Amino acid sequence: MSEECCGVDAPLKSRGTESVTLLGTATAGTTPDAAPASRRVDAAVAPWWKDRALALPAASGALLAASVIVGWSGVTDGVTFTLQFLSLLAGATTFVPGAVRRLLRGSLGVGLLMTIAAIGAVLLGHVGEAAALAFLFSIAEALEDRAMDRARQGLRALLALIPDAVVVERDGAQLSVPTRDIVIGDVLVVRAGERVASDGIVVSGRGSIDTSAVTGESLPAAVDTGDAVLAGSINGEGSLRIRTTAAGTDNSLTTIVRLVEEANGRKGARARLADRIARPLVPIVLGVAAAIVGFGFLVGDPELWTERALVVLVAASPCALAIAVPVTVISAIGSASKLGIIVKSGAAFERMGSIRTVAFDKTGTLTRNQPTIIAVETVDGVTRDEVLSIAAALETHSTHPLAHAVLVACPDHPEALEVREDAGRGISGTVNGVSVRAGSTRWMDAGELSPAALRLADDGMTVMAIERSGIVIGLLGIRDELRPDAAEAVSQLASAGIRTLMLTGDNSRTATTIAAEAGISDVRAELLPADKADAIAALSQESPTAMIGDGINDAPALATADVGIAMGATGSAAAVESADVAFTGSDLRLIPVALLHARRGRRIMTGNIVLSLAIIVGLFPLALTGVLGLAGVVLVHELAELVVILNGLRAARLSHSLDSRSAMGAGRQSQPVRSLV
């Protein structure tokens, strides 16, 4: 991140995007009346070759390369000097103003040290050295800022889940009003297939509500009069009248947006490792340099000691320190991307190497998010195929999400006639002239299969009863199954000393069953998005924590975590954009591979920083006493930079402390994800 982005009072900036007007981005201190009157979709972040923020760093690099070529060709030194000076100017423009502004606010960082080093090098006649520092620092900062811009952009896509207009009953008439005008107490009319515009209570009607966007519940829930529904839920069948309990600009989904923005703001204020080192280093270096100049005036030789003070400034410049982290991060991130592990920023990679706790979402992360028939129970004299064929004959006429699971299990089935769907209960009709029904055990008595129905429910399944001629003849147990690689991934994390747990919006029975199969003992179920974010915040206080999820409801937790990891191939745009890391594939074994890769990169990064600081500590007395002049100091710095670069390049090698060959294969076959950098 740039010097500006690191500050807690930094303004939210965006490059290559239009200004965004959004519905319901209510934060603390705002009111519904203050909400914008319209909503526009974010313009895409400009391609890198059109990004104006990359223009100056690119120009700095081009001019520096040109100066080297001109110097080799034997052209006059004046041309070389001019090219170097222009390169320095282009690069320094990107960070010097921000460093000065932060200094005026009493905040110190690597940018100020780079500014001091560049000024010192110029005063001593080494413009080329100053230009190289300016180029390297400016291009690294610009790339991190670009990643942050893209992360901010996708967050607001959440609000597309709220319809622009809704039918409201007022004064006995049905009116179509903008969603922003919904007030508490309005009665919404929500037809089948429509999204609920705000939180509320069903006052009439019944149906099946898909709440996966908000709660993560993998299977739809039946609702009837008196049941609560959340904004962004989809009414699967029937017509509902819902009395709102929240305004159109302040509901479940707008709360998710606010939580993510607040979490990103807190995370953005966390200084990077290099900045934390720079804070005490800057005043020490400046104080010593000023003392040296003062000493020169006291002894009557200000020219000599002023020159030594400038040499000390160059000796203490963080040349290798500025490169130590970026070269390691770039190498490690580049190699990880070959496996489909996309890390959005260097700061995220640094944090990823310290993770000691991993929290998993359930639906779509640990599970396939594809409800499947797991068990079929029948009464005596009835076969499994008979039960499935009756269920499939009826469900082929249904829009219920569970219908797909039935049809996959029995694609060849007889035709059902006189089919009638009773919203929230089930479906009935005739098959071969016999009356049949399929639906919830709350609608029909399971009879002698009641013990089996309880057992299936205890195993975390949704139970569908099949009735023929007024008698229940069978039960179908439907559940979203665990991914085949989940248990192995959890085991590998445990072997690496990383604690695992599950955070989910699903019911406790289902969550506990799936967690046990995955080898996870710590299960926290029936959580709303805010609950997940609170749980992650508490875990982060105990140890560095990563959250892994794929749904919109995971966005606040992903943003709150020290590292948010989104399963990008199947995940929602909001989850991918709220996270620090995106996996383009779905193989969970990539998670331990990625975390151990980052852990190794962090060790290399730490070694580089120690070496860089050792160089500064070693050169400082030599420059102060005059043992080394400017030429010697610059030579040592260049050699140190070379060592740091070579060491940092080792981070490109993936750790094989885990058997990652299968995960690597999955990464190569993973689906492409939209560019994040």
Salt bridges, closest charged atoms under 4 A:
GLU3 OE1 - ARG102 NH1 2.59
GLU4 OE2 - ARG101 NE 3.55
ASP9 OD2 - ARG105 NE 3.20
ASP51 OD1 - ARG15 NE 3.54
ASP51 OD2 - ARG146 NH1 2.83
GLU141 OE2 - ARG272 NH2 3.48
GLU144 OE2 - ARG272 NH1 2.97
ASP145 OD2 - LYS13 NZ 3.37
ASP149 OD2 - ARG15 NH2 3.51
ASP149 OD1 - ARG152 NH1 2.99
ASP164 OD1 - ARG39 NH2 2.08
GLU169 OE1 - ARG241 NH2 2.80
ASP186 OD2 - ARG170 NH2 2.66
GLU261 OE2 - ARG156 NH2 2.35
GLU262 OE2 - ARG258 NH1 3.62
ASP275 OD2 - ARG272 NE 3.68
ASP361 OD1 - LYS532 NZ 3.09
GLU377 OE2 - ARG455 NH2 2.97
GLU386 OE1 - ARG468 NH1 3.20
ASP422 OD1 - ARG206 NH2 2.86
ASP458 OD1 - ARG509 NH1 3.29
GLU467 OE2 - ARG437 NE 2.79
GLU481 OE1 - ARG479 NE 2.86
GLU488 OE1 - ARG589 NH1 3.50
ASP506 OD2 - LYS362 NZ 2.46
GLU517 OE2 - ARG479 NH2 3.20
ASP522 OD2 - ARG499 NH2 3.05
ASP522 OD2 - ARG524 NH2 3.31
GLU542 OE1 - ARG499 NH1 3.34
ASP554 OD1 - LYS532 NZ 2.67
ASP562 OD1 - ARG270 NH1 3.52
GLU577 OE1 - LYS344 NZ 3.87
GLU577 OE2 - ARG674 NE 3.13
ASP580 OD2 - LYS267 NZ 2.78
ASP580 OD1 - ARG351 NH2 3.24
ASP587 OD2 - ARG589 NH2 2.66
ASP659 OD1 - ARG661 NE 3.13
